[in-house]
Each structure stands twice: as structure tokens, then as C-alpha cells.
């Protein structure tokens, strides 16, 4: 699992969402959520990652694996 996928999953779990709910929330397919989280598919382009970060209310840098961890990550 790559850093984007791991952090996307952490944000989803923290928000108490299933993969289906996350897909609906982000406006993507369930299969895409699975592929991102598993690392089977590369993260979307930078603009889309920024949109996802904003929607999930997490810093863009964090979602990309560049920022510090949140207290709930442990």
C-alpha cells in the first residue's frame, strides 16, 4: 500500500465511512477507492488529490505522505 492509499484509508476509517460511502462522498467508483487504498492504482492528479484533501478536511501534504501525522493515526 502506498502512502496516499494508506492515508486515504486512515481518513476514511477515522470518518467512520465504508469504502462505498467514501466513493459516494468523493464522487468516484467503489473500485477506484479500493484500487487507491490497495496501491493497485496510482493517486489521481494533483488537482484531484487537492479536492479530495479539501473534502476530507485533511492537509494536501499529509494526504500525499509529506506532512506530519495526526494524533488519530496511531
Buried (B, 14 or more C-beta within 10 A) or exposed (E): EBBBBBBBBBBBEEEEBEBEBBBBBBEBEBEBBBBBBEBEBEBBEEEEBBBBBEEBEBBBEBBBEEEEEBEEEE
